[in-house]
Amino acid sequence: MKKLSGWLLGAAALSLGLMAPTTANAATTKPVTTVASIEKPASGIVTINYVKGYGIALWNSYQANRHVIANRHLMTGTQWRYSATATVNGQVWYKLGTNQWIQGQYAKVVQQPSVSSPMGKPVTGVATINYAKGYGIAVWNNNISSRHIIPGKKLMSGTSWRVASVAGINNQTWYNLGGQQWIDGRYVNFKADQPLTDAQFTQRALQDAAKTYHIKSGNLITMGITTDASGTREVGVYEDQHDGLHVVGFTRYRLTANNALLRYDATKNTWATIQTNVIQ
């Protein structure tokens, strides 16, 4: 995780519960009952919501024996991805990494996914760098405020790169080139891929079925294209018995929103990717 400069509140932070709790005197104080919580997988982005110019503590755990990680704090207004949540005594905790947790009372969840959020949405196309001739732009590890430049990576003006997704923060567009590689949309000319039409999709399915199963293309037909909520299309391929009564269905094909063509393998009950970047 990126280390941020600055300092954490001292006495004020202690009074607000940002530092590790002290152990109560068992002779004079009743034991505190802690309701256990199970860590649950989750994903999203939180914005630190604390006093302007200050930060909150980063903890090694959400459990009762937790302690503050020395010299680590997150400034208010910065954004961080979380991978799990836990709830203890009604308080939510967010996991930012291995043994790195923050208190939910000082974090505001950013809603996603949508093109206007950091998580963005899948899209495929080509980004051409549009910058000063002879110079290049930086590649970032993220698209949120805690991002940093990836050392040694620069994309020169005029070069073109495949895009996997697009996202927006504060009316600024970011393009993802795969993994944790993001570029600033202000320096990009983007051309989205044109997906296959339904007719083109069924034709690709018929061609692959004829080649894979050694059946004459004239004996193959497709029936019933469907589209799910993610934009994935599916079609069944059948062998026509030419008796006016029977057709035999033997496989199905999918074309994902990311333009990948998949074939169903009945022997393994799985979908196999047979081609990527299937576009017009």
BELTA-V921309 format. One line per field, one symbol per residue. ss: DSSP state (a for helix, b for strand, c for the rest). phi: phi as a letter, one per 40 degrees, with the letter a starting at -180 (. if undefined). burial: + if it has 16 or more other ideal C-beta (glycine too) atoms within 10 Angstrom, else -. A space follows every 50 residues. Layout:
BEGIN
ss = ???
phi = ???
burial = ???
END
This chain:
BEGIN
ss = ccccccccccaaaaaccccccccccccccccccccccccbbbbbbbbbcc ccccbbbbbccccccccbbbbbbbbcccbbbbbbbbbbccbbbbbbbccb bbbaaabbbbccccccccccbbbbbbbbbccccccbbbbbccccccccbb bbbbbbcccbbbbbbbbbbccbbbbbcccccbbbaaabbbbbccbccaaa aaaaaaaaaaaaacccaaabbbbbbbbcccccbbbbbbbbccccccbbbb bbbbbcccccbbbbbccccbbbbbbcccbc
phi = .ccbchacdcccccccgcbccccccccbbcdccbccbbcbcaaibbbcbb cdgbbbcbbcabcdccacccgbabccgcbacbbababbfgbcbbcbicfb bbcccbbbcccacaccbdcgacabibbbcbbcdgbbbcbbcabbcccacc cgbabcdgcbacbbababbfgbcbbcchgcbbbcccbbbbbccccccdcc ccccccccccccbfbddccbbbagcbbcccgccbacbbcccfbgbbbbcb abbbbcccgbcbbcbccbfbbbcbabfcbc
burial = -------++---+--+-++-----------------+-+----+++++-+ ---+++++++++---+-++--++++---++++-+++++---+++++---+ ++++-++-++-+----+++++++++-+-+-+----+++++++++-++--- ----+-----+-+++++++---+++++---+++++-++----+-++---- ++-+++-+++----+----+-+--+-------+++++++-------+--- ++++++++++++++------+------+--
END
